Amino acid sequence: MDTSSFAETRSSPGSPLLLLFHGTGGDEHQFMGVGQQLLPGAHLIAPRGDVSENGALRYFRRKAEGVFDMDDLARATDKMAGFIQTTVDAMQPGMVAAMGYSNGANILASILFAHPALIDRAVLMHPLIPFAPAPQPGLAGMKVLVTAGRRDPIGPAATTEALIDWFTAQGAEVTPLWHDGGHELRQEEMLAARDFLSP
C-alpha cells in the first residue's frame, strides 16, 4: 500500500480508530462515506493499495484469480502492520477497529494472522483466503465479523466457511453473516457491521 496516500477524518482524542480497506479497483475514498455510519465519532483512516493490476488498485499481487503471490502478501502485510502501529502510537485511540472488503478483507485477514494485537475488532466482508493459515493463539477472544454471499463466484462459500472455522479454532469470537447473493455488498452487511462495531 502507498501509506503516503490515505484518506483521513480526525475525531476527538481517545476516540476509536476505524481502518477502512478498499476492494480491488477501489481506492482510499471507497468507504469513507460510510465509515462514520459504521462507527460514529471514530477517527477514520483508509490506506490506498500500492499494487496496480491493469489499473485497478490492490494491496498485494496475485498470480491468477484466487492465486496469491505469497511473497508480495507478506511484504504488504508487514508494511501495513507498520503503518497501523505508527498510526496507533501517534493517535492513542480508545479502540482499534478495521473493516475490509474483498482484497481489503484479505489484507486485513493477513494482518490478523500475523499481527493480531494491532486490531481489537475486525469486519471481513467477502474475504478469500485460499490457504490454511498457521495457528495464531493471539486471536483468542478477538471479535470478528465475516460477511459473505452464498453464490459468490470470487469467494466460494466453502472457502469462507473454512476461514470461519479456522478463526473459531483459534478462540476468536466469530459472527458470520450470509446473504443469498454473490460478491456484492448488501445493506444487511453494513447494518451488521454497524451493530458489531458499536462499543
N, C-alpha and C positions, 0 to 999 in steps of 0.2 A: 504494500500500500504506500501511497505517497503521503506520508504523515505530515508533510508540509501543506497538504491540500485536504482540508476538512471543513465541514460546516459546524458552527458552534452557536449555542444560545446559553448565556450565563444566567444563573439564578443567584439567590442569596447564599452566603457562606453556610456550609453544613448541609445544604440541600442534597438530595440524592443525585447521582450521576447516571444518566441513561445513554449507553453507547448504542449507536444505530449502524448496522452493516447492510449495505445495499446488495441487490442481486446482480447477476451478470447483465450488463447493458444499462444498469442504473448508475447513479453517482451519489455524491455525498448529500445531495438535496432530496433523494428519493423519499425518505421517511421523516424529514424534519417537520413537515406539516402535521403529521400525526403524533410526533413524539410527545408533545405536551398533553395530548389527549390520553396517551398511554400512561404517562406518569406526570400529572400536573405539578408544576413548581420545580421540576428537575432541571439540572444542568443537562444540556443535550450536546453530544459530540458525535459527529458522523464522519469517519475517515473515508477517503476515496481509495479504491483499489488501484494498485500501480501496474497491473498487467492489462495489456490491450489484446483482445482476441478479435481480430478483424474489426477493430474499432470499438468493441464492447468491453467496458471496464470489468475487471475481475480482481480478486485478491491473490490468486495464485494460478499457475499454468495447469493445463490438463493436456493429456496426450490424445484423448478422444472423449466423446460423451461418456461420462461415468468412469473415466480412467484418469486418475490424478497423477500429476508429476509430483511424486512424494518428496523429492529433494526441494522443490520450489515451495511445496506446502510447509515444510519445516522452516525454510527461510522466512516465509511470510508470517508464520505463527510466532516465531521468535521476535521478529521485527514489530509485529502488532502488540505482543505482550510487553515489549519495552515501551512502546508508545502509551499503552494503558497504564503501566506502572508510573511513568513520568507524569501523566495527567493526574492520576490519583494522588501522587505525592504533592503536586502543586495545588490541587483543589481541596484535598481533605474532605471528600463528600461523606455524607452520613450513611450512604449505601451505594453500592455499585451494581447496577442492573445493565443487561445487554439484550438487544433483540437483533436477530439476523434473519434474512430471507434468502433462500436458495443458496447461491455461492456465499452470501453473507452469513447464513446459518452454518455453512461448512467451516468457514474460518473461525467462527465463534465456537463451534464444537471442538475444533482442533486446539483452541486456546484452553478450553475446559479439560481436554485430555492431558495437556502438558503443564498448564499453569492454573489449576483450579482456584487457588487462593485469591486470584485477581478479581473474581466475579462473585457476587452474592446471590443473584437470581438471573436466570438465562431463559430467553424465549427463542426457540429454534423453529422457524417456520419453513416447512418443506425442505428439510436437510436431505443430503445424500452422502452417506459415509460408506463407501464400498469396500471397507476393510475392517478388520477386528482390531480395535484399539487395545493397547496394553492396559492391564489393570491400573486403576488410579484410586487409591484409598482416600486421597484428598477430596474426593467428591461426596463423601459420606455427609448426609444432611443437606447437600446442595438442592435448592429448589429449581426444577427445570420444567418448562412447558414446551411440549413438542406438538406442533400442528401440522396436518398433512391432508392430502386428498387421496381417497381410496383408489382413484383412477389416474394418479399422477404418472405420466409416462417418463418423467425425468427422475423422480424419486420414488421408485417402486414401493408399494406398501410393505412387502416382506422385508426390504432393507430398512425401512423406517421402524418396523416392529423389532428388528434385531437391535437397532440403536437404542430403542426404549428399554428393551430387556437388558442391554449392557449397562445403561445408566442405573437401572434398578439394582443390578448385581453389585454395583459399586457403592450402594447405600444411598444414592440420590433419591430425593422425593420427586418423582416424575408424574406430571399431569399430562396425559395425552388428549388431544382433540382432533377428531377426524371429521372431514366432510366428504360428500359423495362425488366431488368433482376431481379436477386434475391439479395442475401446478399453480393455478390462480389463487390469489389471496381473496378471502371472503370476509364479510362483515363479522361473522361469528368468531373468526380468528382474532380480529382486532379487539372485540369485546372481551374475549377470553384473556387476551394479553393484558388489557387494562385491569381486569379484575385480579389477575395473577400478580401484577406488579404493585398493586395497592399496598402501602405499608401496613 
